[in-house]
Amino acid sequence: MSLKTALRQSRVVTFALLAASVWTILTMIQVYRSLGPLSETVPGQTWASGVVGLLVLAALLGLFVYAFAEAGDAQPQPTPFSPDE
């Protein structure tokens, strides 16, 4: 079963991918806001860890976008065989 078929036939998978995408975006916003003026007021939270977190979340979001793009991509169809030729 291809990804396109799975997303078309299973609404649960489509909804789960969409929900995970929204959750990832909201988490990216939260991480970006926690960077603030790049201060180190909270122990363990530095600007470097925030940037790395944003990069990892952006890569995850890229995978979700790729999955949705793959689902909408039209696959090439084989040319019909004509026995007359």
N, CA, C and O atoms as a printed pandas DataFrame, in Angstrom:
     atom_number atom_name residue_name chain_id  residue_number  x_coord  y_coord  z_coord
0              1         N          MET        A               1    0.856   -1.174    0.000
1              2        CA          MET        A               1    0.000    0.000    0.000
2              3         C          MET        A               1    0.897    1.229    0.000
3              4         O          MET        A               1    1.802    1.357    0.825
4              5         N          SER        A               2    0.636    2.114   -0.921
5              6        CA          SER        A               2    1.441    3.330   -0.992
6              7         C          SER        A               2    0.942    4.348    0.030
7              8         O          SER        A               2   -0.139    4.211    0.602
8              9         N          LEU        A               3    1.755    5.359    0.236
9             10        CA          LEU        A               3    1.378    6.416    1.178
10            11         C          LEU        A               3    0.132    7.146    0.692
11            12         O          LEU        A               3   -0.730    7.519    1.489
12            13         N          LYS        A               4    0.043    7.347   -0.619
13            14        CA          LYS        A               4   -1.122    8.028   -1.189
14            15         C          LYS        A               4   -2.394    7.231   -0.929
15            16         O          LYS        A               4   -3.420    7.801   -0.559
16            17         N          THR        A               5   -2.332    5.925   -1.120
17            18        CA          THR        A               5   -3.489    5.068   -0.873
18            19         C          THR        A               5   -3.834    5.044    0.611
19            20         O          THR        A               5   -5.008    5.078    0.977
20            21         N          ALA        A               6   -2.823    4.985    1.458
21            22        CA          ALA        A               6   -3.074    4.941    2.901
22            23         C          ALA        A               6   -3.758    6.211    3.382
23            24         O          ALA        A               6   -4.696    6.142    4.176
24            25         N          LEU        A               7   -3.304    7.370    2.914
25            26        CA          LEU        A               7   -3.915    8.621    3.354
26            27         C          LEU        A               7   -5.312    8.795    2.780
27            28         O          LEU        A               7   -6.173    9.407    3.411
28            29         N          ARG        A               8   -5.538    8.263    1.591
29            30        CA          ARG        A               8   -6.865    8.390    0.986
30            31         C          ARG        A               8   -7.873    7.468    1.663
31            32         O          ARG        A               8   -9.025    7.851    1.868
32            33         N          GLN        A               9   -7.447    6.258    2.011
33            34        CA          GLN        A               9   -8.381    5.276    2.553
34            35         C          GLN        A               9   -8.560    5.372    4.064
35            36         O          GLN        A               9   -9.612    4.997    4.581
36            37         N          SER        A              10   -7.576    5.857    4.766
37            38        CA          SER        A              10   -7.647    5.899    6.217
38            39         C          SER        A              10   -7.688    7.348    6.699
39            40         O          SER        A              10   -6.674    8.046    6.685
40            41         N          ARG        A              11   -8.829    7.775    7.111
41            42        CA          ARG        A              11   -8.979    9.136    7.637
42            43         C          ARG        A              11   -8.248    9.305    8.958
43            44         O          ARG        A              11   -7.845   10.416    9.301
44            45         N          VAL        A              12   -8.070    8.220    9.709
45            46        CA          VAL        A              12   -7.384    8.293   10.994
46            47         C          VAL        A              12   -5.915    8.652   10.776
47            48         O          VAL        A              12   -5.362    9.475   11.505
48            49         N          VAL        A              13   -5.285    8.039    9.777
49            50        CA          VAL        A              13   -3.879    8.329    9.492
50            51         C          VAL        A              13   -3.727    9.773    9.027
51            52         O          VAL        A              13   -2.801   10.469    9.445
52            53         N          THR        A              14   -4.626   10.219    8.170
53            54        CA          THR        A              14   -4.583   11.597    7.682
54            55         C          THR        A              14   -4.758   12.582    8.833
55            56         O          THR        A              14   -4.027   13.568    8.930
56            57         N          PHE        A              15   -5.723   12.316    9.697
57            58        CA          PHE        A              15   -5.955   13.196   10.839
58            59         C          PHE        A              15   -4.766   13.177   11.792
59            60         O          PHE        A              15   -4.399   14.216   12.342
60            61         N          ALA        A              16   -4.158   12.008   11.994
61            62        CA          ALA        A              16   -3.002   11.912   12.891
62            63         C          ALA        A              16   -1.819   12.706   12.339
63            64         O          ALA        A              16   -1.127   13.381   13.101
64            65         N          LEU        A              17   -1.577   12.637   11.033
65            66        CA          LEU        A              17   -0.499   13.415   10.427
66            67         C          LEU        A              17   -0.770   14.908   10.528
67            68         O          LEU        A              17    0.137   15.693   10.802
68            69         N          LEU        A              18   -2.007   15.291   10.308
69            70        CA          LEU        A              18   -2.369   16.705   10.413
70            71         C          LEU        A              18   -2.238   17.199   11.854
71            72         O          LEU        A              18   -1.724   18.291   12.093
72            73         N          ALA        A              19   -2.699   16.403   12.804
73            74        CA          ALA        A              19   -2.597   16.788   14.216
74            75         C          ALA        A              19   -1.136   16.875   14.653
75            76         O          ALA        A              19   -0.766   17.781   15.400
76            77         N          ALA        A              20   -0.309   15.944   14.194
77            78        CA          ALA        A              20    1.112   15.985   14.541
78            79         C          ALA        A              20    1.790   17.206   13.921
79            80         O          ALA        A              20    2.690   17.790   14.524
80            81         N          SER        A              21    1.364   17.586   12.732
81            82        CA          SER        A              21    1.920   18.782   12.091
82            83         C          SER        A              21    1.570   20.040   12.878
83            84         O          SER        A              21    2.426   20.896   13.103
84            85         N          VAL        A              22    0.327   20.148   13.290
85            86        CA          VAL        A              22   -0.098   21.311   14.073
86            87         C          VAL        A              22    0.621   21.338   15.411
87            88         O          VAL        A              22    1.047   22.400   15.866
88            89         N          TRP        A              23    0.763   20.175   16.049
89            90        CA          TRP        A              23    1.470   20.106   17.331
90            91         C          TRP        A              23    2.924   20.539   17.159
91            92         O          TRP        A              23    3.469   21.239   18.013
92            93         N          THR        A              24    3.549   20.128   16.066
93            94        CA          THR        A              24    4.937   20.503   15.812
94            95         C          THR        A              24    5.074   22.004   15.623
95            96         O          THR        A              24    6.015   22.608   16.138
96            97         N          ILE        A              25    4.159   22.610   14.898
97            98        CA          ILE        A              25    4.191   24.061   14.689
98            99         C          ILE        A              25    4.008   24.794   16.009
99           100         O          ILE        A              25    4.724   25.755   16.289
100          101         N          LEU        A              26    3.053   24.349   16.825
101          102        CA          LEU        A              26    2.832   24.993   18.124
102          103         C          LEU        A              26    4.044   24.839   19.040
103          104         O          LEU        A              26    4.381   25.761   19.783
104          105         N          THR        A              27    4.699   23.682   18.990
105          106        CA          THR        A              27    5.897   23.470   19.791
106          107         C          THR        A              27    7.034   24.362   19.307
107          108         O          THR        A              27    7.802   24.885   20.114
108          109         N          MET        A              28    7.142   24.538   17.987
109          110        CA          MET        A              28    8.175   25.430   17.449
110          111         C          MET        A              28    7.950   26.862   17.929
111          112         O          MET        A              28    8.903   27.565   18.264
112          113         N          ILE        A              29    6.701   27.285   17.963
113          114        CA          ILE        A              29    6.391   28.632   18.451
114          115         C          ILE        A              29    6.767   28.761   19.922
115          116         O          ILE        A              29    7.325   29.777   20.335
116          117         N          GLN        A              30    6.464   27.737   20.710
117          118        CA          GLN        A              30    6.791   27.768   22.132
118          119         C          GLN        A              30    8.304   27.811   22.349
119          120         O          GLN        A              30    8.781   28.554   23.206
120          121         N          VAL        A              31    9.055   27.031   21.590
121          122        CA          VAL        A              31   10.514   27.033   21.717
122          123         C          VAL        A              31   11.062   28.387   21.301
123          124         O          VAL        A              31   11.958   28.916   21.958
124          125         N          TYR        A              32   10.544   28.953   20.230
125          126        CA          TYR        A              32   11.012   30.262   19.772
126          127         C          TYR        A              32   10.736   31.344   20.815
127          128         O          TYR        A              32   11.576   32.214   21.048
128          129         N          ARG        A              33    9.553   31.289   21.444
129          130        CA          ARG        A              33    9.232   32.280   22.479
130          131         C          ARG        A              33   10.094   32.107   23.714
131          132         O          ARG        A              33   10.395   33.081   24.403
132          133         N          SER        A              34   10.502   30.860   24.005
133          134        CA          SER        A              34   11.342   30.642   25.184
134          135         C          SER        A              34   12.759   31.168   24.969
135          136         O          SER        A              34   13.480   31.427   25.933
136          137         N          LEU        A              35   13.162   31.326   23.699
137          138        CA          LEU        A              35   14.466   31.925   23.434
138          139         C          LEU        A              35   14.483   33.374   23.876
139          140         O          LEU        A              35   15.473   33.850   24.430
140          141         N          GLY        A              36   13.387   34.074   23.631
141          142        CA          GLY        A              36   13.267   35.465   24.052
142          143         C          GLY        A              36   14.446   36.294   23.597
143          144         O          GLY        A              36   14.833   36.238   22.430
144          145         N          PRO        A              37   15.020   37.061   24.501
145          146        CA          PRO        A              37   16.188   37.869   24.135
146          147         C          PRO        A              37   17.493   37.073   24.222
147          148         O          PRO        A              37   18.570   37.647   24.386
148          149         N          LEU        A              38   17.384   35.756   24.111
149          150        CA          LEU        A              38   18.535   34.858   24.205
150          151         C          LEU        A              38   19.230   34.966   25.562
151          152         O          LEU        A              38   20.454   34.896   25.668
152          153         N          SER        A              39   18.416   35.138   26.578
153          154        CA          SER        A              39   18.985   35.207   27.925
154          155         C          SER        A              39   19.080   33.803   28.511
155          156         O          SER        A              39   18.381   32.891   28.070
156          157         N          GLU        A              40   19.927   33.640   29.482
157          158        CA          GLU        A              40   20.114   32.346   30.129
158          159         C          GLU        A              40   19.595   32.415   31.566
159          160         O          GLU        A              40   20.339   32.168   32.515
160          161         N          THR        A              41   18.324   32.750   31.715
161          162        CA          THR        A              41   17.754   32.874   33.053
162          163         C          THR        A              41   17.371   31.524   33.635
163          164         O          THR        A              41   17.370   31.357   34.855
164          165         N          VAL        A              42   17.047   30.560   32.788
165          166        CA          VAL        A              42   16.653   29.238   33.264
166          167         C          VAL        A              42   17.840   28.298   33.093
167          168         O          VAL        A              42   18.385   28.203   31.993
168          169         N          PRO        A              43   18.255   27.604   34.147
169          170        CA          PRO        A              43   19.393   26.694   34.009
170          171         C          PRO        A              43   19.089   25.585   33.000
171          172         O          PRO        A              43   18.020   24.976   33.033
172          173         N          GLY        A              44   20.035   25.339   32.116
173          174        CA          GLY        A              44   19.872   24.282   31.128
174          175         C          GLY        A              44   19.286   24.751   29.816
175          176         O          GLY        A              44   19.366   24.029   28.823
176          177         N          GLN        A              45   18.701   25.930   29.775
177          178        CA          GLN        A              45   18.137   26.453   28.529
178          179         C          GLN        A              45   19.052   27.540   27.998
179          180         O          GLN        A              45   19.073   28.660   28.509
180          181         N          THR        A              46   19.794   27.201   26.988
181          182        CA          THR        A              46   20.674   28.174   26.347
182          183         C          THR        A              46   20.156   28.447   24.945
183          184         O          THR        A              46   19.273   27.746   24.451
184          185         N          TRP        A              47   20.708   29.464   24.313
185          186        CA          TRP        A              47   20.268   29.789   22.961
186          187         C          TRP        A              47   20.650   28.662   21.997
187          188         O          TRP        A              47   19.942   28.418   21.020
188          189         N          ALA        A              48   21.753   27.984   22.265
189          190        CA          ALA        A              48   22.184   26.894   21.382
190          191         C          ALA        A              48   21.210   25.726   21.429
191          192         O          ALA        A              48   20.884   25.149   20.391
192          193         N          SER        A              49   20.746   25.376   22.615
193          194        CA          SER        A              49   19.790   24.272   22.714
194          195         C          SER        A              49   18.457   24.645   22.079
195          196         O          SER        A              49   17.781   23.784   21.517
196          197         N          GLY        A              50   18.072   25.904   22.159
197          198        CA          GLY        A              50   16.843   26.348   21.509
198          199         C          GLY        A              50   16.938   26.297   20.000
199          200         O          GLY        A              50   15.986   25.904   19.325
200          201         N          VAL        A              51   18.088   26.694   19.467
201          202        CA          VAL        A              51   18.278   26.659   18.014
202          203         C          VAL        A              51   18.311   25.218   17.518
203          204         O          VAL        A              51   17.730   24.909   16.478
204          205         N          VAL        A              52   18.980   24.341   18.246
205          206        CA          VAL        A              52   19.012   22.931   17.859
206          207         C          VAL        A              52   17.605   22.334   17.911
207          208         O          VAL        A              52   17.216   21.576   17.023
208          209         N          GLY        A              53   16.857   22.674   18.936
209          210        CA          GLY        A              53   15.476   22.204   19.023
210          211         C          GLY        A              53   14.634   22.681   17.858
211          212         O          GLY        A              53   13.837   21.918   17.313
212          213         N          LEU        A              54   14.802   23.940   17.469
213          214        CA          LEU        A              54   14.062   24.460   16.323
214          215         C          LEU        A              54   14.462   23.756   15.037
215          216         O          LEU        A              54   13.613   23.492   14.185
216          217         N          LEU        A              55   15.740   23.451   14.890
217          218        CA          LEU        A              55   16.187   22.742   13.685
218          219         C          LEU        A              55   15.612   21.328   13.617
219          220         O          LEU        A              55   15.202   20.870   12.551
220          221         N          VAL        A              56   15.583   20.648   14.747
221          222        CA          VAL        A              56   15.023   19.289   14.777
222          223         C          VAL        A              56   13.523   19.328   14.476
223          224         O          VAL        A              56   13.023   18.506   13.709
224          225         N          LEU        A              57   12.816   20.268   15.068
225          226        CA          LEU        A              57   11.382   20.384   14.803
226          227         C          LEU        A              57   11.112   20.789   13.362
227          228         O          LEU        A              57   10.130   20.341   12.769
228          229         N          ALA        A              58   11.963   21.627   12.791
229          230        CA          ALA        A              58   11.802   22.010   11.384
230          231         C          ALA        A              58   12.017   20.802   10.473
231          232         O          ALA        A              58   11.317   20.652    9.472
232          233         N          ALA        A              59   12.980   19.939   10.810
233          234        CA          ALA        A              59   13.191   18.720   10.025
234          235         C          ALA        A              59   11.979   17.797   10.121
235          236         O          ALA        A              59   11.572   17.199    9.126
236          237         N          LEU        A              60   11.407   17.681   11.310
237          238        CA          LEU        A              60   10.210   16.863   11.492
238          239         C          LEU        A              60    9.039   17.433   10.695
239          240         O          LEU        A              60    8.290   16.688   10.063
240          241         N          LEU        A              61    8.887   18.740   10.729
241          242        CA          LEU        A              61    7.825   19.378    9.952
242          243         C          LEU        A              61    8.058   19.168    8.456
243          244         O          LEU        A              61    7.107   18.991    7.694
244          245         N          GLY        A              62    9.318   19.189    8.040
245          246        CA          GLY        A              62    9.635   18.908    6.644
246          247         C          GLY        A              62    9.216   17.503    6.229
247          248         O          GLY        A              62    8.756   17.298    5.106
248          249         N          LEU        A              63    9.371   16.536    7.130
249          250        CA          LEU        A              63    8.912   15.182    6.837
250          251         C          LEU        A              63    7.403   15.117    6.686
251          252         O          LEU        A              63    6.894   14.404    5.821
252          253         N          PHE        A              64    6.683   15.856    7.522
253          254        CA          PHE        A              64    5.228   15.889    7.399
254          255         C          PHE        A              64    4.802   16.535    6.081
255          256         O          PHE        A              64    3.886   16.053    5.415
256          257         N          VAL        A              65    5.464   17.619    5.713
257          258        CA          VAL        A              65    5.152   18.280    4.443
258          259         C          VAL        A              65    5.451   17.345    3.281
259          260         O          VAL        A              65    4.679   17.279    2.324
260          261         N          TYR        A              66    6.568   16.618    3.357
261          262        CA          TYR        A              66    6.901   15.656    2.313
262          263         C          TYR        A              66    5.829   14.566    2.216
263          264         O          TYR        A              66    5.457   14.160    1.115
264          265         N          ALA        A              67    5.335   14.093    3.358
265          266        CA          ALA        A              67    4.301   13.049    3.346
266          267         C          ALA        A              67    3.036   13.553    2.674
267          268         O          ALA        A              67    2.433   12.837    1.874
268          269         N          PHE        A              68    2.620   14.789    2.990
269          270        CA          PHE        A              68    1.424   15.333    2.351
270          271         C          PHE        A              68    1.662   15.612    0.874
271          272         O          PHE        A              68    0.753   15.439    0.063
272          273         N          ALA        A              69    2.869   16.041    0.508
273          274        CA          ALA        A              69    3.178   16.282   -0.907
274          275         C          ALA        A              69    3.200   14.971   -1.682
275          276         O          ALA        A              69    2.752   14.911   -2.827
276          277         N          GLU        A              70    3.716   13.938   -1.063
277          278        CA          GLU        A              70    3.743   12.630   -1.712
278          279         C          GLU        A              70    2.334   12.096   -1.906
279          280         O          GLU        A              70    2.055   11.412   -2.891
280          281         N          ALA        A              71    1.455   12.402   -0.981
281          282        CA          ALA        A              71    0.076   11.923   -1.094
282          283         C          ALA        A              71   -0.664   12.612   -2.230
283          284         O          ALA        A              71   -1.554   12.016   -2.837
284          285         N          GLY        A              72   -0.312   13.846   -2.525
285          286        CA          GLY        A              72   -0.994   14.562   -3.583
286          287         C          GLY        A              72   -0.344   14.423   -4.941
287          288         O          GLY        A              72   -0.877   14.920   -5.933
288          289         N          ASP        A              73    0.805   13.755   -5.008
289          290        CA          ASP        A              73    1.529   13.611   -6.257
290          291         C          ASP        A              73    0.853   12.572   -7.143
291          292         O          ASP        A              73    0.517   11.478   -6.689
292          293         N          ALA        A              74    0.658   12.921   -8.402
293          294        CA          ALA        A              74    0.054   11.988   -9.350
294          295         C          ALA        A              74    1.132   11.030   -9.850
295          296         O          ALA        A              74    2.180   11.458  -10.334
296          297         N          GLN        A              75    0.869    9.758   -9.730
297          298        CA          GLN        A              75    1.831    8.769  -10.186
298          299         C          GLN        A              75    1.656    8.540  -11.686
299          300         O          GLN        A              75    0.533    8.573  -12.189
300          301         N          PRO        A              76    2.748    8.311  -12.396
301          302        CA          PRO        A              76    2.614    8.082  -13.831
302          303         C          PRO        A              76    1.866    6.788  -14.117
303          304         O          PRO        A              76    2.066    5.779  -13.440
304          305         N          GLN        A              77    1.024    6.827  -15.101
305          306        CA          GLN        A              77    0.242    5.665  -15.503
306          307         C          GLN        A              77    0.940    4.979  -16.666
307          308         O          GLN        A              77    1.551    5.649  -17.498
308          309         N          PRO        A              78    0.863    3.671  -16.740
309          310        CA          PRO        A              78    1.471    2.990  -17.873
310          311         C          PRO        A              78    0.689    3.272  -19.156
311          312         O          PRO        A              78   -0.522    3.487  -19.127
312          313         N          THR        A              79    1.393    3.266  -20.264
313          314        CA          THR        A              79    0.710    3.487  -21.538
314          315         C          THR        A              79   -0.033    2.208  -21.926
315          316         O          THR        A              79    0.488    1.104  -21.764
316          317         N          PRO        A              80   -1.237    2.365  -22.430
317          318        CA          PRO        A              80   -2.005    1.154  -22.796
318          319         C          PRO        A              80   -1.376    0.445  -23.999
319          320         O          PRO        A              80   -0.845    1.083  -24.908
320          321         N          PHE        A              81   -1.448   -0.855  -23.980
321          322        CA          PHE        A              81   -0.893   -1.664  -25.056
322          323         C          PHE        A              81   -1.956   -1.898  -26.104
323          324         O          PHE        A              81   -3.050   -2.374  -25.800
324          325         N          SER        A              82   -1.638   -1.572  -27.307
325          326        CA          SER        A              82   -2.578   -1.769  -28.404
326          327         C          SER        A              82   -2.117   -2.960  -29.242
327          328         O          SER        A              82   -1.027   -2.919  -29.811
328          329         N          PRO        A              83   -2.915   -4.008  -29.328
329          330        CA          PRO        A              83   -2.481   -5.193  -30.083
330          331         C          PRO        A              83   -2.454   -4.953  -31.601
331          332         O          PRO        A              83   -1.898   -5.767  -32.339
332          333         N          ASP        A              84   -3.044   -3.850  -32.070
333          334        CA          ASP        A              84   -3.073   -3.587  -33.514
334          335         C          ASP        A              84   -1.719   -3.134  -34.033
335          336         O          ASP        A              84   -1.441   -3.290  -35.222
336          337         N          GLU        A              85   -0.888   -2.591  -33.198
337          338        CA          GLU        A              85    0.388   -2.057  -33.661
338          339         C          GLU        A              85    1.452   -3.083  -33.774
339          340         O          GLU        A              85    2.579   -2.765  -34.154
